[in-house]
Structures are given as C-alpha cells and as structure tokens.
Amino acid sequence: MVEVPLARLWHLPDGTECLLLKDPTAENWRVRVMRGTQTLRTEAFGSPIVAMDEAKQWRFAFERVVQAV
C-alpha cells in the first residue's frame, strides 16, 4: 500500500499533526495523527468529507492532552 499525503489538516505546538492520506489503488481515505515518526491514531473512511470532519473532532481530543501536559 502506497499512501499519498494530500493535506495536513492540523498541527499542534508539540509537533502532533494530522494528515489526510489516499492510496490510489484503494477506495478509502485515511486520516493519521502523528508526532514525529510515531503514529498516534489512524482510521479509514469512505469519504474525504467524513474523514476531515472526524479529524476536527480528533483535534479537540489531542489539544486537551497537550494542554494538560
């Protein structure tokens, strides 16, 4: 599977970032949250709109973690 990063949806001051990815051979879209080389969360979606909406919700969760630290 060769995923192509299409967009960085958001990033936080601690280096956490959320990417929208697409495998040209697959029908789904993938959202991945990473910090450096570590994958913190990843999920596949059938629609890029749904994927981006979900990524917004993830940002709120990860922001709370960063603020708590």
PDB file of N, CA, C and O in Angstrom:
ATOM      1  N   MET A   1       0.843  -1.172   0.000  1.00  0.00           N
ATOM      2  CA  MET A   1       0.000   0.000   0.000  1.00  0.00           C
ATOM      3  C   MET A   1       0.895   1.245   0.000  1.00  0.00           C
ATOM      4  O   MET A   1       1.739   1.410   0.882  1.00  0.00           O
ATOM      5  N   VAL A   2       0.709   2.099  -0.974  1.00  0.00           N
ATOM      6  CA  VAL A   2       1.456   3.346  -1.086  1.00  0.00           C
ATOM      7  C   VAL A   2       0.479   4.493  -0.838  1.00  0.00           C
ATOM      8  O   VAL A   2      -0.341   4.815  -1.697  1.00  0.00           O
ATOM      9  N   GLU A   3       0.572   5.098   0.328  1.00  0.00           N
ATOM     10  CA  GLU A   3      -0.319   6.201   0.667  1.00  0.00           C
ATOM     11  C   GLU A   3       0.321   7.526   0.246  1.00  0.00           C
ATOM     12  O   GLU A   3       1.516   7.752   0.434  1.00  0.00           O
ATOM     13  N   VAL A   4      -0.501   8.372  -0.317  1.00  0.00           N
ATOM     14  CA  VAL A   4      -0.043   9.687  -0.755  1.00  0.00           C
ATOM     15  C   VAL A   4      -0.628  10.719   0.199  1.00  0.00           C
ATOM     16  O   VAL A   4      -1.849  10.804   0.334  1.00  0.00           O
ATOM     17  N   PRO A   5       0.216  11.507   0.864  1.00  0.00           N
ATOM     18  CA  PRO A   5      -0.321  12.559   1.734  1.00  0.00           C
ATOM     19  C   PRO A   5      -0.896  13.690   0.881  1.00  0.00           C
ATOM     20  O   PRO A   5      -0.205  14.257   0.034  1.00  0.00           O
ATOM     21  N   LEU A   6      -2.167  14.009   1.117  1.00  0.00           N
ATOM     22  CA  LEU A   6      -2.835  15.042   0.337  1.00  0.00           C
ATOM     23  C   LEU A   6      -2.890  16.379   1.059  1.00  0.00           C
ATOM     24  O   LEU A   6      -2.831  17.434   0.428  1.00  0.00           O
ATOM     25  N   ALA A   7      -3.003  16.336   2.388  1.00  0.00           N
ATOM     26  CA  ALA A   7      -3.115  17.593   3.132  1.00  0.00           C
ATOM     27  C   ALA A   7      -2.750  17.379   4.592  1.00  0.00           C
ATOM     28  O   ALA A   7      -2.975  16.311   5.161  1.00  0.00           O
ATOM     29  N   ARG A   8      -2.183  18.422   5.181  1.00  0.00           N
ATOM     30  CA  ARG A   8      -2.030  18.446   6.633  1.00  0.00           C
ATOM     31  C   ARG A   8      -3.252  19.193   7.145  1.00  0.00           C
ATOM     32  O   ARG A   8      -3.417  20.387   6.895  1.00  0.00           O
ATOM     33  N   LEU A   9      -4.104  18.474   7.865  1.00  0.00           N
ATOM     34  CA  LEU A   9      -5.372  19.049   8.311  1.00  0.00           C
ATOM     35  C   LEU A   9      -5.195  19.971   9.504  1.00  0.00           C
ATOM     36  O   LEU A   9      -5.893  20.978   9.624  1.00  0.00           O
ATOM     37  N   TRP A  10      -4.266  19.632  10.385  1.00  0.00           N
ATOM     38  CA  TRP A  10      -3.958  20.487  11.538  1.00  0.00           C
ATOM     39  C   TRP A  10      -2.642  20.063  12.149  1.00  0.00           C
ATOM     40  O   TRP A  10      -2.131  18.978  11.873  1.00  0.00           O
ATOM     41  N   HIS A  11      -2.097  20.939  12.987  1.00  0.00           N
ATOM     42  CA  HIS A  11      -0.893  20.603  13.757  1.00  0.00           C
ATOM     43  C   HIS A  11      -0.938  21.370  15.068  1.00  0.00           C
ATOM     44  O   HIS A  11      -1.568  22.423  15.169  1.00  0.00           O
ATOM     45  N   LEU A  12      -0.258  20.823  16.073  1.00  0.00           N
ATOM     46  CA  LEU A  12      -0.236  21.400  17.408  1.00  0.00           C
ATOM     47  C   LEU A  12       1.195  21.797  17.768  1.00  0.00           C
ATOM     48  O   LEU A  12       2.144  21.310  17.154  1.00  0.00           O
ATOM     49  N   PRO A  13       1.357  22.670  18.751  1.00  0.00           N
ATOM     50  CA  PRO A  13       2.694  23.147  19.121  1.00  0.00           C
ATOM     51  C   PRO A  13       3.681  22.053  19.539  1.00  0.00           C
ATOM     52  O   PRO A  13       4.892  22.242  19.425  1.00  0.00           O
ATOM     53  N   ASP A  14       3.179  20.914  20.021  1.00  0.00           N
ATOM     54  CA  ASP A  14       4.083  19.839  20.459  1.00  0.00           C
ATOM     55  C   ASP A  14       4.558  18.955  19.309  1.00  0.00           C
ATOM     56  O   ASP A  14       5.248  17.961  19.535  1.00  0.00           O
ATOM     57  N   GLY A  15       4.190  19.315  18.070  1.00  0.00           N
ATOM     58  CA  GLY A  15       4.616  18.536  16.914  1.00  0.00           C
ATOM     59  C   GLY A  15       3.597  17.521  16.437  1.00  0.00           C
ATOM     60  O   GLY A  15       3.828  16.846  15.434  1.00  0.00           O
ATOM     61  N   THR A  16       2.482  17.397  17.126  1.00  0.00           N
ATOM     62  CA  THR A  16       1.420  16.488  16.693  1.00  0.00           C
ATOM     63  C   THR A  16       0.774  17.058  15.442  1.00  0.00           C
ATOM     64  O   THR A  16       0.435  18.241  15.395  1.00  0.00           O
ATOM     65  N   GLU A  17       0.603  16.206  14.416  1.00  0.00           N
ATOM     66  CA  GLU A  17      -0.036  16.662  13.188  1.00  0.00           C
ATOM     67  C   GLU A  17      -0.998  15.615  12.669  1.00  0.00           C
ATOM     68  O   GLU A  17      -0.854  14.422  12.936  1.00  0.00           O
ATOM     69  N   CYS A  18      -1.986  16.086  11.919  1.00  0.00           N
ATOM     70  CA  CYS A  18      -2.998  15.213  11.348  1.00  0.00           C
ATOM     71  C   CYS A  18      -2.931  15.319   9.826  1.00  0.00           C
ATOM     72  O   CYS A  18      -2.982  16.414   9.265  1.00  0.00           O
ATOM     73  N   LEU A  19      -2.818  14.171   9.171  1.00  0.00           N
ATOM     74  CA  LEU A  19      -2.679  14.129   7.718  1.00  0.00           C
ATOM     75  C   LEU A  19      -3.856  13.413   7.080  1.00  0.00           C
ATOM     76  O   LEU A  19      -4.385  12.447   7.630  1.00  0.00           O
ATOM     77  N   LEU A  20      -4.256  13.896   5.918  1.00  0.00           N
ATOM     78  CA  LEU A  20      -5.230  13.207   5.076  1.00  0.00           C
ATOM     79  C   LEU A  20      -4.439  12.468   4.008  1.00  0.00           C
ATOM     80  O   LEU A  20      -3.673  13.080   3.263  1.00  0.00           O
ATOM     81  N   LEU A  21      -4.622  11.156   3.931  1.00  0.00           N
ATOM     82  CA  LEU A  21      -3.854  10.307   3.019  1.00  0.00           C
ATOM     83  C   LEU A  21      -4.789   9.571   2.071  1.00  0.00           C
ATOM     84  O   LEU A  21      -5.950   9.324   2.395  1.00  0.00           O
ATOM     85  N   LYS A  22      -4.271   9.222   0.900  1.00  0.00           N
ATOM     86  CA  LYS A  22      -5.049   8.442  -0.063  1.00  0.00           C
ATOM     87  C   LYS A  22      -4.141   7.422  -0.720  1.00  0.00           C
ATOM     88  O   LYS A  22      -3.056   7.753  -1.199  1.00  0.00           O
ATOM     89  N   ASP A  23      -4.595   6.184  -0.736  1.00  0.00           N
ATOM     90  CA  ASP A  23      -3.928   5.132  -1.503  1.00  0.00           C
ATOM     91  C   ASP A  23      -4.603   5.122  -2.875  1.00  0.00           C
ATOM     92  O   ASP A  23      -5.796   4.827  -2.959  1.00  0.00           O
ATOM     93  N   PRO A  24      -3.885   5.432  -3.939  1.00  0.00           N
ATOM     94  CA  PRO A  24      -4.506   5.500  -5.268  1.00  0.00           C
ATOM     95  C   PRO A  24      -5.174   4.201  -5.711  1.00  0.00           C
ATOM     96  O   PRO A  24      -6.055   4.223  -6.570  1.00  0.00           O
ATOM     97  N   THR A  25      -4.769   3.086  -5.142  1.00  0.00           N
ATOM     98  CA  THR A  25      -5.357   1.805  -5.548  1.00  0.00           C
ATOM     99  C   THR A  25      -6.552   1.410  -4.684  1.00  0.00           C
ATOM    100  O   THR A  25      -7.212   0.412  -4.973  1.00  0.00           O
ATOM    101  N   ALA A  26      -6.843   2.171  -3.630  1.00  0.00           N
ATOM    102  CA  ALA A  26      -7.947   1.843  -2.722  1.00  0.00           C
ATOM    103  C   ALA A  26      -9.036   2.902  -2.817  1.00  0.00           C
ATOM    104  O   ALA A  26      -8.797   4.019  -3.278  1.00  0.00           O
ATOM    105  N   GLU A  27     -10.229   2.537  -2.376  1.00  0.00           N
ATOM    106  CA  GLU A  27     -11.350   3.466  -2.427  1.00  0.00           C
ATOM    107  C   GLU A  27     -11.448   4.341  -1.186  1.00  0.00           C
ATOM    108  O   GLU A  27     -12.155   5.349  -1.197  1.00  0.00           O
ATOM    109  N   ASN A  28     -10.755   3.974  -0.126  1.00  0.00           N
ATOM    110  CA  ASN A  28     -10.919   4.733   1.119  1.00  0.00           C
ATOM    111  C   ASN A  28      -9.876   5.821   1.285  1.00  0.00           C
ATOM    112  O   ASN A  28      -8.845   5.842   0.614  1.00  0.00           O
ATOM    113  N   TRP A  29     -10.182   6.721   2.202  1.00  0.00           N
ATOM    114  CA  TRP A  29      -9.319   7.833   2.589  1.00  0.00           C
ATOM    115  C   TRP A  29      -8.868   7.558   4.004  1.00  0.00           C
ATOM    116  O   TRP A  29      -9.620   6.982   4.791  1.00  0.00           O
ATOM    117  N   ARG A  30      -7.655   7.958   4.345  1.00  0.00           N
ATOM    118  CA  ARG A  30      -7.126   7.671   5.668  1.00  0.00           C
ATOM    119  C   ARG A  30      -6.736   8.973   6.355  1.00  0.00           C
ATOM    120  O   ARG A  30      -6.151   9.869   5.747  1.00  0.00           O
ATOM    121  N   VAL A  31      -7.077   9.054   7.643  1.00  0.00           N
ATOM    122  CA  VAL A  31      -6.641  10.161   8.483  1.00  0.00           C
ATOM    123  C   VAL A  31      -5.672   9.576   9.493  1.00  0.00           C
ATOM    124  O   VAL A  31      -5.955   8.561  10.130  1.00  0.00           O
ATOM    125  N   ARG A  32      -4.519  10.230   9.635  1.00  0.00           N
ATOM    126  CA  ARG A  32      -3.497   9.732  10.550  1.00  0.00           C
ATOM    127  C   ARG A  32      -2.974  10.883  11.400  1.00  0.00           C
ATOM    128  O   ARG A  32      -2.637  11.951  10.889  1.00  0.00           O
ATOM    129  N   VAL A  33      -2.913  10.643  12.716  1.00  0.00           N
ATOM    130  CA  VAL A  33      -2.324  11.600  13.646  1.00  0.00           C
ATOM    131  C   VAL A  33      -0.961  11.074  14.029  1.00  0.00           C
ATOM    132  O   VAL A  33      -0.814   9.923  14.441  1.00  0.00           O
ATOM    133  N   MET A  34       0.051  11.942  13.886  1.00  0.00           N
ATOM    134  CA  MET A  34       1.430  11.536  14.155  1.00  0.00           C
ATOM    135  C   MET A  34       2.128  12.586  15.004  1.00  0.00           C
ATOM    136  O   MET A  34       1.786  13.769  14.983  1.00  0.00           O
ATOM    137  N   ARG A  35       3.103  12.121  15.740  1.00  0.00           N
ATOM    138  CA  ARG A  35       4.033  13.010  16.447  1.00  0.00           C
ATOM    139  C   ARG A  35       5.420  12.488  16.119  1.00  0.00           C
ATOM    140  O   ARG A  35       5.839  11.439  16.610  1.00  0.00           O
ATOM    141  N   GLY A  36       6.128  13.238  15.278  1.00  0.00           N
ATOM    142  CA  GLY A  36       7.408  12.738  14.777  1.00  0.00           C
ATOM    143  C   GLY A  36       7.158  11.541  13.872  1.00  0.00           C
ATOM    144  O   GLY A  36       6.397  11.631  12.909  1.00  0.00           O
ATOM    145  N   THR A  37       7.791  10.432  14.181  1.00  0.00           N
ATOM    146  CA  THR A  37       7.587   9.209  13.397  1.00  0.00           C
ATOM    147  C   THR A  37       6.580   8.267  14.045  1.00  0.00           C
ATOM    148  O   THR A  37       6.291   7.201  13.502  1.00  0.00           O
ATOM    149  N   GLN A  38       6.044   8.650  15.200  1.00  0.00           N
ATOM    150  CA  GLN A  38       5.106   7.800  15.936  1.00  0.00           C
ATOM    151  C   GLN A  38       3.665   8.069  15.489  1.00  0.00           C
ATOM    152  O   GLN A  38       3.203   9.210  15.520  1.00  0.00           O
ATOM    153  N   THR A  39       2.963   7.013  15.075  1.00  0.00           N
ATOM    154  CA  THR A  39       1.553   7.123  14.729  1.00  0.00           C
ATOM    155  C   THR A  39       0.737   7.000  16.005  1.00  0.00           C
ATOM    156  O   THR A  39       0.841   6.012  16.732  1.00  0.00           O
ATOM    157  N   LEU A  40      -0.081   8.023  16.267  1.00  0.00           N
ATOM    158  CA  LEU A  40      -0.905   8.034  17.474  1.00  0.00           C
ATOM    159  C   LEU A  40      -2.310   7.500  17.215  1.00  0.00           C
ATOM    160  O   LEU A  40      -2.922   6.885  18.088  1.00  0.00           O
ATOM    161  N   ARG A  41      -2.812   7.740  16.006  1.00  0.00           N
ATOM    162  CA  ARG A  41      -4.147   7.254  15.658  1.00  0.00           C
ATOM    163  C   ARG A  41      -4.269   7.256  14.145  1.00  0.00           C
ATOM    164  O   ARG A  41      -3.744   8.141  13.469  1.00  0.00           O
ATOM    165  N   THR A  42      -4.968   6.255  13.618  1.00  0.00           N
ATOM    166  CA  THR A  42      -5.231   6.200  12.181  1.00  0.00           C
ATOM    167  C   THR A  42      -6.569   5.502  11.959  1.00  0.00           C
ATOM    168  O   THR A  42      -6.938   4.585  12.692  1.00  0.00           O
ATOM    169  N   GLU A  43      -7.281   5.951  10.941  1.00  0.00           N
ATOM    170  CA  GLU A  43      -8.581   5.363  10.636  1.00  0.00           C
ATOM    171  C   GLU A  43      -8.902   5.602   9.165  1.00  0.00           C
ATOM    172  O   GLU A  43      -8.507   6.618   8.592  1.00  0.00           O
ATOM    173  N   ALA A  44      -9.620   4.663   8.559  1.00  0.00           N
ATOM    174  CA  ALA A  44     -10.008   4.754   7.153  1.00  0.00           C
ATOM    175  C   ALA A  44     -11.469   5.189   7.043  1.00  0.00           C
ATOM    176  O   ALA A  44     -12.302   4.832   7.876  1.00  0.00           O
ATOM    177  N   PHE A  45     -11.761   5.969   5.999  1.00  0.00           N
ATOM    178  CA  PHE A  45     -13.110   6.495   5.771  1.00  0.00           C
ATOM    179  C   PHE A  45     -13.459   6.348   4.297  1.00  0.00           C
ATOM    180  O   PHE A  45     -12.575   6.346   3.441  1.00  0.00           O
ATOM    181  N   GLY A  46     -14.733   6.226   4.007  1.00  0.00           N
ATOM    182  CA  GLY A  46     -15.195   6.091   2.631  1.00  0.00           C
ATOM    183  C   GLY A  46     -15.311   7.413   1.896  1.00  0.00           C
ATOM    184  O   GLY A  46     -15.421   7.434   0.671  1.00  0.00           O
ATOM    185  N   SER A  47     -15.286   8.515   2.632  1.00  0.00           N
ATOM    186  CA  SER A  47     -15.458   9.838   2.037  1.00  0.00           C
ATOM    187  C   SER A  47     -14.437  10.809   2.620  1.00  0.00           C
ATOM    188  O   SER A  47     -14.182  10.785   3.824  1.00  0.00           O
ATOM    189  N   PRO A  48     -13.851  11.660   1.787  1.00  0.00           N
ATOM    190  CA  PRO A  48     -12.894  12.632   2.322  1.00  0.00           C
ATOM    191  C   PRO A  48     -13.575  13.665   3.232  1.00  0.00           C
ATOM    192  O   PRO A  48     -12.953  14.160   4.172  1.00  0.00           O
ATOM    193  N   ILE A  49     -14.829  13.991   2.966  1.00  0.00           N
ATOM    194  CA  ILE A  49     -15.560  14.951   3.798  1.00  0.00           C
ATOM    195  C   ILE A  49     -15.758  14.396   5.196  1.00  0.00           C
ATOM    196  O   ILE A  49     -15.548  15.100   6.185  1.00  0.00           O
ATOM    197  N   VAL A  50     -16.159  13.142   5.280  1.00  0.00           N
ATOM    198  CA  VAL A  50     -16.330  12.485   6.582  1.00  0.00           C
ATOM    199  C   VAL A  50     -14.990  12.399   7.298  1.00  0.00           C
ATOM    200  O   VAL A  50     -14.914  12.628   8.505  1.00  0.00           O
ATOM    201  N   ALA A  51     -13.945  12.075   6.568  1.00  0.00           N
ATOM    202  CA  ALA A  51     -12.605  11.974   7.156  1.00  0.00           C
ATOM    203  C   ALA A  51     -12.174  13.311   7.755  1.00  0.00           C
ATOM    204  O   ALA A  51     -11.649  13.352   8.868  1.00  0.00           O
ATOM    205  N   MET A  52     -12.391  14.395   7.027  1.00  0.00           N
ATOM    206  CA  MET A  52     -11.985  15.716   7.523  1.00  0.00           C
ATOM    207  C   MET A  52     -12.831  16.155   8.713  1.00  0.00           C
ATOM    208  O   MET A  52     -12.320  16.794   9.633  1.00  0.00           O
ATOM    209  N   ASP A  53     -14.116  15.822   8.704  1.00  0.00           N
ATOM    210  CA  ASP A  53     -14.972  16.143   9.853  1.00  0.00           C
ATOM    211  C   ASP A  53     -14.513  15.399  11.100  1.00  0.00           C
ATOM    212  O   ASP A  53     -14.479  15.967  12.192  1.00  0.00           O
ATOM    213  N   GLU A  54     -14.163  14.139  10.936  1.00  0.00           N
ATOM    214  CA  GLU A  54     -13.676  13.348  12.072  1.00  0.00           C
ATOM    215  C   GLU A  54     -12.345  13.898  12.590  1.00  0.00           C
ATOM    216  O   GLU A  54     -12.100  13.919  13.797  1.00  0.00           O
ATOM    217  N   ALA A  55     -11.502  14.337  11.679  1.00  0.00           N
ATOM    218  CA  ALA A  55     -10.205  14.903  12.069  1.00  0.00           C
ATOM    219  C   ALA A  55     -10.393  16.139  12.945  1.00  0.00           C
ATOM    220  O   ALA A  55      -9.598  16.376  13.854  1.00  0.00           O
ATOM    221  N   LYS A  56     -11.423  16.923  12.686  1.00  0.00           N
ATOM    222  CA  LYS A  56     -11.713  18.093  13.529  1.00  0.00           C
ATOM    223  C   LYS A  56     -11.996  17.663  14.962  1.00  0.00           C
ATOM    224  O   LYS A  56     -11.533  18.296  15.911  1.00  0.00           O
ATOM    225  N   GLN A  57     -12.759  16.583  15.116  1.00  0.00           N
ATOM    226  CA  GLN A  57     -13.074  16.081  16.453  1.00  0.00           C
ATOM    227  C   GLN A  57     -11.819  15.557  17.147  1.00  0.00           C
ATOM    228  O   GLN A  57     -11.637  15.760  18.348  1.00  0.00           O
ATOM    229  N   TRP A  58     -10.972  14.897  16.403  1.00  0.00           N
ATOM    230  CA  TRP A  58      -9.726  14.381  16.978  1.00  0.00           C
ATOM    231  C   TRP A  58      -8.862  15.525  17.484  1.00  0.00           C
ATOM    232  O   TRP A  58      -8.194  15.397  18.510  1.00  0.00           O
ATOM    233  N   ARG A  59      -8.874  16.650  16.760  1.00  0.00           N
ATOM    234  CA  ARG A  59      -8.046  17.783  17.181  1.00  0.00           C
ATOM    235  C   ARG A  59      -8.422  18.234  18.584  1.00  0.00           C
ATOM    236  O   ARG A  59      -7.549  18.513  19.406  1.00  0.00           O
ATOM    237  N   PHE A  60      -9.712  18.305  18.859  1.00  0.00           N
ATOM    238  CA  PHE A  60     -10.154  18.720  20.191  1.00  0.00           C
ATOM    239  C   PHE A  60      -9.612  17.778  21.259  1.00  0.00           C
ATOM    240  O   PHE A  60      -9.172  18.223  22.319  1.00  0.00           O
ATOM    241  N   ALA A  61      -9.644  16.489  20.982  1.00  0.00           N
ATOM    242  CA  ALA A  61      -9.144  15.496  21.949  1.00  0.00           C
ATOM    243  C   ALA A  61      -7.641  15.642  22.166  1.00  0.00           C
ATOM    244  O   ALA A  61      -7.174  15.623  23.305  1.00  0.00           O
ATOM    245  N   PHE A  62      -6.882  15.789  21.081  1.00  0.00           N
ATOM    246  CA  PHE A  62      -5.428  15.913  21.210  1.00  0.00           C
ATOM    247  C   PHE A  62      -5.026  17.250  21.803  1.00  0.00           C
ATOM    248  O   PHE A  62      -4.014  17.322  22.500  1.00  0.00           O
ATOM    249  N   GLU A  63      -5.783  18.317  21.552  1.00  0.00           N
ATOM    250  CA  GLU A  63      -5.484  19.617  22.151  1.00  0.00           C
ATOM    251  C   GLU A  63      -5.615  19.550  23.669  1.00  0.00           C
ATOM    252  O   GLU A  63      -4.799  20.120  24.393  1.00  0.00           O
ATOM    253  N   ARG A  64      -6.639  18.855  24.148  1.00  0.00           N
ATOM    254  CA  ARG A  64      -6.835  18.721  25.597  1.00  0.00           C
ATOM    255  C   ARG A  64      -5.652  17.995  26.236  1.00  0.00           C
ATOM    256  O   ARG A  64      -5.211  18.358  27.327  1.00  0.00           O
ATOM    257  N   VAL A  65      -5.145  16.976  25.559  1.00  0.00           N
ATOM    258  CA  VAL A  65      -3.992  16.234  26.080  1.00  0.00           C
ATOM    259  C   VAL A  65      -2.773  17.142  26.149  1.00  0.00           C
ATOM    260  O   VAL A  65      -2.054  17.130  27.148  1.00  0.00           O
ATOM    261  N   VAL A  66      -2.532  17.918  25.119  1.00  0.00           N
ATOM    262  CA  VAL A  66      -1.374  18.817  25.076  1.00  0.00           C
ATOM    263  C   VAL A  66      -1.503  19.882  26.166  1.00  0.00           C
ATOM    264  O   VAL A  66      -0.518  20.200  26.831  1.00  0.00           O
ATOM    265  N   GLN A  67      -2.697  20.434  26.357  1.00  0.00           N
ATOM    266  CA  GLN A  67      -2.901  21.463  27.367  1.00  0.00           C
ATOM    267  C   GLN A  67      -2.739  20.903  28.771  1.00  0.00           C
ATOM    268  O   GLN A  67      -2.304  21.616  29.676  1.00  0.00           O
ATOM    269  N   ALA A  68      -3.083  19.641  28.960  1.00  0.00           N
ATOM    270  CA  ALA A  68      -2.984  19.020  30.277  1.00  0.00           C
ATOM    271  C   ALA A  68      -1.527  18.761  30.678  1.00  0.00           C
ATOM    272  O   ALA A  68      -1.205  18.687  31.864  1.00  0.00           O
ATOM    273  N   VAL A  69      -0.664  18.627  29.684  1.00  0.00           N
ATOM    274  CA  VAL A  69       0.752  18.322  29.965  1.00  0.00           C
ATOM    275  C   VAL A  69       1.512  19.537  30.252  1.00  0.00           C
ATOM    276  O   VAL A  69       2.714  19.467  30.509  1.00  0.00           O
TER     277      VAL A  69
END
